[in-house]
């Protein structure tokens, strides 16, 4: 989803009537990840959107970050780790894939479910 230009509908960046303070930009950038992940409450989200409509610099930062995250997500869907690496990682974190190991007990001695994605 295009947070900056899609459903959020920020439109174009418009010049502000009064100068923005540096701390407003700092606050907006601190909330960048939460904003792009839809983790902010409605009031905070509106505050960030309002700032982005007024500040070309922050809008550019948010747009770059959004584009980067979108590209990473798309590429991640196309790449799958080799089976040996996945099994090694699952073993390290104390889980195993019962489809490949016959449903044996995990490292703690209790049976574990297969991971959802393998």
Number of C-alpha atoms within 10 A of each C-alpha: 10 13 18 21 12 10 9 13 12 16 11 13 16 11 11 11 7 7 9 12 8 8 9 15 17 12 12 22 17 11 16 19 16 14 22 19 12 12 12 16 11 10 9 15 19 14 13 22 20 14 20 25 19 20 19 15 12 20 23 13 14 21 18 12 15 21 15 12 15 14 11 12 11 11 11 10 8 8 8 10 9 9 11 9 10 15 17 13 13 15 14 11 9 12 20 26 21 16 12 11 10 9 14 15 15 16 14 9 8 9 14 17 14 14 12 6 5 13
